[in-house]
Amino acid sequence: MKNTADAKVLIACIGAGAMGTALMKGAASAAGGGNIIFTDVNLSKARAAAKALGAGVRASNLEAARASEWVFLAVKPQALPGVLAEIAPALGEAPRGKAGAGPPVLVSMAAGWSIARIQAVISGAGKAPAVPAGDLPPVVRIMPNTPAQVSRGLIALAASPAVGASRLAALERILGGAGMVDQVEEPLLDAATGLSGSGPAFVCQFIEALADGGVLAGLPRDKALRYAAQTVLGTAAMVLETGKHPGALKDLVASPGGTTIEGIAVLERNAFRGTVISAVEAAWRRSLDMAAERQAGAG
């Protein structure tokens, strides 16, 4: 991705774990590593992530938020209240050195935390507000998945109206270095969690099973795993690039009386498709339950 003037922004990533670091690796291609700063309770972890990208480090979350136009909240859901309380004083201010800019945009990947709940915590939820209710900061929720670590992720996002079209477009450019970005209505983020968030684990199980089948048939383990992974990768690319329905592509391989239709018949007898559908549904319902549990805990 080319660096463009409108993509040159200062990004703070609070949390230097695997997902935050993966997204910042992609962001570096749009904003440049020098425009990214990390914070983490483990300062050595933040330094290691920063060194890999040519980014900076701050010891204070508040200092990082005050300096940035984008604040990525890459912390565990249970840590979010403390982080929000810490950075709240910065959220009604323009970033330092950015006269005329609005408050920083919060980009949260904490499962179960709605935009409204994040804003309620920032405003003090009925206590003396850190930020006036009418000046709540713009918030974006994202659901990335683990292939973002190799720039092949799927990042679903939902934004509060205060973000605005121009900043949303800028954020999509920032995230685009980590993979495909798609905007959804916020209630659909739980469905995205069940499908694209949990899906890589399901796909890994499928790849492992394919490889085991190859080993059973006599292939060496290393070849079987490579063949299985490349088969999944190539087939996924074919679905995306041709735009054809997966069923149509399946029919291209399933010759009458051949090997493929024999295998498909076994999958159908063992409820392969129904089991996968049920797995996504279970993950989706668990995401809904987790959100409800956290909301009840906050109440």
C-alpha positions as CSV (number, residue, x, y, z in Angstrom):
1,M,0.0,0.0,0.0
2,K,1.4,3.4,-0.9
3,N,1.9,6.1,1.7
4,T,-0.5,8.9,1.1
5,A,-0.7,12.3,2.7
6,D,-4.2,11.7,4.1
7,A,-3.1,8.3,5.6
8,K,-0.2,9.9,7.5
9,V,-1.6,9.8,11.0
10,L,-0.4,9.1,14.5
11,I,-1.7,5.9,16.0
12,A,-1.5,4.7,19.6
13,C,-1.9,1.0,20.2
14,I,-2.6,0.3,23.8
15,G,-1.6,-3.4,24.2
16,A,1.2,-5.1,22.4
17,G,-0.2,-8.6,22.1
18,A,-0.4,-10.7,19.0
19,M,-3.5,-9.1,17.5
20,G,-2.6,-5.5,18.3
21,T,0.8,-6.0,16.8
22,A,-0.6,-7.7,13.7
23,L,-2.9,-4.7,13.0
24,M,-0.1,-2.3,13.6
25,K,2.1,-4.2,11.2
26,G,-0.6,-3.6,8.6
27,A,-1.0,0.0,9.6
28,A,2.7,0.6,9.2
29,S,2.2,0.1,5.4
30,A,-0.3,3.0,5.4
31,A,0.9,5.3,8.0
32,G,4.6,4.4,8.4
33,G,6.0,2.8,11.5
34,G,7.3,6.2,12.8
35,N,3.6,7.3,13.1
36,I,2.8,4.5,15.5
37,I,3.3,4.3,19.3
38,F,2.8,1.4,21.6
39,T,2.0,1.1,25.3
40,D,1.7,-2.1,27.4
41,V,1.7,-3.0,31.1
42,N,4.8,-5.0,30.1
43,L,7.0,-2.3,28.8
44,S,9.6,-4.7,27.3
45,K,6.8,-6.2,25.2
46,A,5.8,-2.8,23.9
47,R,9.5,-2.1,23.1
48,A,9.8,-5.4,21.2
49,A,6.7,-4.7,19.1
50,A,7.9,-1.1,18.4
51,K,11.4,-2.2,17.4
52,A,10.0,-4.6,14.8
53,L,8.0,-1.8,13.1
54,G,10.3,1.2,13.7
55,A,7.5,2.6,16.0
56,G,7.7,4.5,19.3
57,V,6.9,3.6,22.9
58,R,5.1,5.5,25.7
59,A,5.0,4.5,29.3
60,S,1.6,6.1,29.9
61,N,-1.6,5.3,28.2
62,L,-2.9,8.8,28.8
63,E,0.2,10.3,27.2
64,A,-0.2,8.1,24.1
65,A,-3.9,9.0,23.8
66,R,-3.1,12.7,24.0
67,A,-0.6,12.4,21.2
68,S,-2.7,10.4,18.8
69,E,-5.5,10.7,16.3
70,W,-6.3,7.0,16.5
71,V,-6.3,5.0,19.8
72,F,-6.4,1.2,19.3
73,L,-7.7,-0.6,22.4
74,A,-5.9,-4.0,22.0
75,V,-6.4,-5.1,25.6
76,K,-8.5,-8.0,27.1
77,P,-12.1,-7.1,27.8
78,Q,-11.7,-7.2,31.5
79,A,-8.8,-4.7,31.3
80,L,-10.9,-2.2,29.3
81,P,-12.6,-0.3,32.1
82,G,-9.3,0.7,33.7
83,V,-7.8,1.7,30.4
84,L,-10.8,3.9,29.5
85,A,-10.7,5.5,32.9
86,E,-7.0,6.3,32.5
87,I,-7.3,7.8,29.0
88,A,-10.7,9.6,29.5
89,P,-9.1,13.1,30.2
90,A,-7.5,13.0,26.7
91,L,-10.8,12.1,24.9
92,G,-12.2,15.6,24.9
93,E,-9.0,17.1,23.5
94,A,-7.5,17.5,20.1
95,P,-4.3,15.5,19.7
96,R,-1.3,17.6,20.5
97,G,0.2,19.4,17.5
98,K,-3.1,18.9,15.6
99,A,-4.9,22.2,15.9
100,G,-8.4,21.9,14.6
101,A,-8.5,18.2,14.8
102,G,-11.3,16.5,16.8
103,P,-10.7,14.1,19.7
104,P,-9.0,10.9,18.9
105,V,-11.0,8.0,17.5
106,L,-11.2,4.9,19.8
107,V,-10.8,1.6,17.9
108,S,-11.8,-1.3,20.2
109,M,-11.5,-5.0,19.6
110,A,-12.8,-6.0,23.0
111,A,-15.4,-8.7,22.6
112,G,-18.7,-8.0,24.3
113,W,-18.1,-4.2,24.6
114,S,-20.7,-2.2,22.6
115,I,-20.0,1.3,21.4
116,A,-22.7,2.6,23.8
117,R,-21.1,0.9,26.8
118,I,-17.6,2.2,25.9
119,Q,-19.1,5.7,25.7
120,A,-21.0,5.2,29.0
121,V,-17.8,4.2,30.8
122,I,-16.0,7.2,29.4
123,S,-18.7,9.6,30.4
124,G,-18.7,8.2,34.0
125,A,-22.0,6.3,33.6
126,G,-23.9,8.7,35.8
127,K,-21.0,9.9,37.9
128,A,-19.2,13.2,37.3
129,P,-18.4,12.8,33.6
130,A,-14.8,12.9,32.4
131,V,-16.2,14.0,29.1
132,P,-19.5,16.0,28.6
133,A,-22.3,13.7,27.3
134,G,-22.6,15.8,24.1
135,D,-18.9,15.5,23.4
136,L,-18.4,11.7,23.6
137,P,-15.5,10.6,21.5
138,P,-16.0,8.7,18.2
139,V,-15.8,5.0,18.7
140,V,-15.2,2.1,16.2
141,R,-15.6,-1.5,17.1
142,I,-13.7,-4.0,15.1
143,M,-13.6,-7.8,14.9
144,P,-10.3,-8.9,13.3
145,N,-9.2,-12.5,12.9
146,T,-5.8,-14.2,13.3
147,P,-4.9,-14.3,9.6
148,A,-4.3,-10.5,10.1
149,Q,-0.9,-11.7,11.3
150,V,0.0,-12.5,7.7
151,S,-1.9,-9.6,6.1
152,R,-4.7,-11.9,5.1
153,G,-7.3,-11.1,7.8
154,L,-10.9,-10.2,7.7
155,I,-11.7,-7.2,9.8
156,A,-15.4,-6.4,10.4
157,L,-16.1,-2.9,11.8
158,A,-18.9,-0.8,13.1
159,A,-18.6,2.9,13.8
160,S,-20.5,5.5,15.8
161,P,-22.0,8.3,13.7
162,A,-19.4,10.8,15.2
163,V,-16.6,9.1,13.3
164,G,-17.8,10.5,10.0
165,A,-17.2,9.3,6.4
166,S,-13.8,10.8,5.9
167,R,-12.3,9.4,9.1
168,L,-13.9,6.0,8.5
169,A,-12.4,5.9,5.0
170,A,-9.0,6.7,6.5
171,L,-9.4,3.9,9.1
172,E,-10.2,1.4,6.4
173,R,-6.9,2.4,4.6
174,I,-5.1,1.9,7.9
175,L,-6.6,-1.5,8.5
176,G,-6.3,-2.6,4.9
177,G,-2.7,-3.6,5.3
178,A,-3.9,-6.4,7.6
179,G,-6.4,-7.8,5.2
180,M,-10.0,-7.3,3.9
181,V,-12.0,-4.6,5.7
182,D,-15.8,-4.7,5.7
183,Q,-18.3,-2.4,7.5
184,V,-21.4,-3.9,9.2
185,E,-24.1,-2.8,11.5
186,E,-23.0,-3.2,15.1
187,P,-25.5,-6.0,16.0
188,L,-23.9,-8.1,13.3
189,L,-20.4,-8.1,14.9
190,D,-21.5,-11.1,17.1
191,A,-22.2,-13.0,13.9
192,A,-18.9,-11.9,12.5
193,T,-17.3,-13.2,15.7
194,G,-18.9,-16.6,15.2
195,L,-17.9,-16.9,11.5
196,S,-14.7,-15.0,10.8
197,G,-13.4,-14.6,14.4
198,S,-13.7,-18.2,15.3
199,G,-13.6,-19.6,11.8
200,P,-9.8,-19.8,11.5
201,A,-9.8,-22.4,14.3
202,F,-12.4,-24.4,12.4
203,V,-10.4,-24.1,9.2
204,C,-7.3,-25.3,11.0
205,Q,-9.1,-28.4,12.2
206,F,-10.2,-29.0,8.6
207,I,-6.7,-28.6,7.3
208,E,-5.4,-30.9,10.0
209,A,-8.0,-33.5,9.1
210,L,-7.2,-33.3,5.4
211,A,-3.6,-33.8,6.1
212,D,-4.3,-36.8,8.3
213,G,-6.3,-38.3,5.5
214,G,-3.4,-37.8,3.2
215,V,-1.1,-39.5,5.7
216,L,-3.6,-42.4,6.0
217,A,-3.4,-42.7,2.2
218,G,0.4,-42.9,2.3
219,L,1.7,-39.3,1.9
220,P,4.6,-38.1,4.1
221,R,3.3,-35.9,6.9
222,D,5.1,-32.7,5.7
223,K,3.8,-33.1,2.2
224,A,0.3,-33.9,3.4
225,L,0.1,-30.8,5.5
226,R,1.5,-28.6,2.7
227,Y,-0.9,-30.1,0.2
228,A,-3.9,-29.6,2.5
229,A,-3.0,-26.0,3.4
230,Q,-2.4,-25.0,-0.3
231,T,-5.6,-26.7,-1.3
232,V,-7.6,-24.6,1.2
233,L,-5.7,-21.4,0.3
234,G,-6.2,-22.0,-3.5
235,T,-9.8,-22.9,-3.2
236,A,-10.6,-19.8,-1.1
237,A,-8.8,-17.6,-3.6
238,M,-10.9,-19.2,-6.4
239,V,-14.2,-18.5,-4.6
240,L,-13.1,-14.8,-4.0
241,E,-11.6,-14.2,-7.4
242,T,-14.2,-15.9,-9.6
243,G,-17.3,-14.9,-7.6
244,K,-18.8,-18.3,-8.3
245,H,-20.8,-20.1,-5.7
246,P,-18.8,-22.7,-3.8
247,G,-21.4,-25.3,-4.9
248,A,-20.7,-24.6,-8.6
249,L,-17.0,-24.9,-8.0
250,K,-17.5,-28.2,-6.1
251,D,-19.5,-29.5,-9.1
252,L,-16.5,-28.8,-11.4
253,V,-14.5,-31.4,-9.5
254,A,-17.3,-33.9,-8.7
255,S,-17.3,-36.1,-11.8
256,P,-20.1,-38.8,-12.1
257,G,-18.9,-42.0,-10.3
258,G,-15.5,-40.5,-9.5
259,T,-13.4,-40.1,-6.4
260,T,-14.6,-36.7,-5.3
261,I,-18.3,-37.5,-5.3
262,E,-17.5,-40.6,-3.3
263,G,-15.8,-38.5,-0.6
264,I,-18.6,-35.9,-0.7
265,A,-21.1,-38.7,0.0
266,V,-19.2,-39.6,3.1
267,L,-19.2,-36.0,4.3
268,E,-22.9,-35.7,3.7
269,R,-23.6,-39.0,5.6
270,N,-21.7,-37.6,8.6
271,A,-23.5,-34.2,8.6
272,F,-20.4,-32.3,7.6
273,R,-22.1,-29.1,6.5
274,G,-24.7,-29.2,9.3
275,T,-21.9,-29.6,11.9
276,V,-20.0,-26.6,10.5
277,I,-23.2,-24.5,10.6
278,S,-23.8,-25.6,14.2
279,A,-20.2,-24.7,15.1
280,V,-20.6,-21.1,13.8
281,E,-24.0,-20.8,15.5
282,A,-22.5,-22.0,18.8
283,A,-19.7,-19.4,18.6
284,W,-22.2,-16.7,17.6
285,R,-24.5,-17.5,20.6
286,R,-21.5,-17.6,22.9
287,S,-20.5,-14.1,21.8
288,L,-24.0,-12.9,22.6
289,D,-23.9,-14.5,26.0
290,M,-20.5,-13.0,26.8
291,A,-21.8,-9.5,25.9
292,A,-24.8,-10.1,28.2
293,E,-22.6,-11.4,31.0
294,R,-20.3,-8.3,30.8
295,Q,-23.3,-6.0,30.7
296,A,-24.8,-7.7,33.7
297,G,-21.5,-7.4,35.5
298,A,-21.3,-3.7,34.8
299,G,-24.8,-3.2,36.1
